Amino acid sequence: MNPGSTTTASITLSVVSHGHGKLIAELFADIRQKVTSPVRVILTINRPEPEEPWANEQFPFEITVVRNSSPKGFGANHNAALAKTQSEFFCVLNPDIRLQTNPFPVLVSQLADELCGAAAPLILGPDLSPEDHARDFPSVFALAAKAMGRRHSTPPPKGEPTYHPDWIAGMFMVFRSAVIRSVGGFDERYFLYYEDVDLCARLRENRLEVTVCTTVSAIHAARRESRRNLRFAAWHLRSALRFLASYPRMALGFGRRHP
């Protein structure tokens, strides 16, 4: 593990671990092998872990480890990392993301457009099929259909290098640090779900686009906890209802609104 670096990072990667030591080691190996951009990683250990297989490794990028005395929510962890960030760009990255190539030059290039508030690569499942990570804002009707097992998917348009969904999932999001700070970061009241939906709504409320760059991709090994655990499902429902009643959702109305 490299405790520090004299290189000024242009991108800070915020990664939160909930007992994901093995996945963290694999992600760090991907970054070492694939990413040539100067990056810094802020790794938040949200709860004590029996094994940290990445800890004795050497990496060519700075790693700052934050150990929480008690678990915090998704938004609180990434907001704390943002507060420690001096880089021009800030990336929220799940431990279960795998990198085949370096997506950051394309994503940073997209963020050079002042109307772009957040960017993400195309997210693929382990079988390399596109995941449903970029969607329309949820509605009461969509949530009711999902509860009955009729999950709606939003496939990416074919042949387009970029497209602009309503929101992108928090597994992989890149921002200009100044922009995510300007809208207040993540709303910590959500704790676990819909932080990404709410943040994208506030970006769009400020007339900023959310962009998916289909020319670059990453692989996501999804862990659908809310489908297997009643406590997670309850958190998911509570967050969905909070979002539907929130000011950003009301301000955007029930239809799509592009800047």
ABEGO torsion letter per residue (X at the ends): XBABBABBBABBBBBBBBGAAAAAAAAAAAAAAABABBBBBBBBBABBBABBAAAABBBABBBBBBBBABBBBAAAAAAAAAAABABABBBBBBAABBBABBAAAAAAAAAABAABABBBBBBBBAAGBBBBABBBBBBAAAAAAAAAGBBBBBBBBBGBABBBBABBBAABBBBBAAAAAAAGEBBAAAGABGAAAAAAAAAAAAGBBBBBBAABBBBBBBBBAAAABAAAAAAAAAAAAAAAABAAAAAAEABBBBX
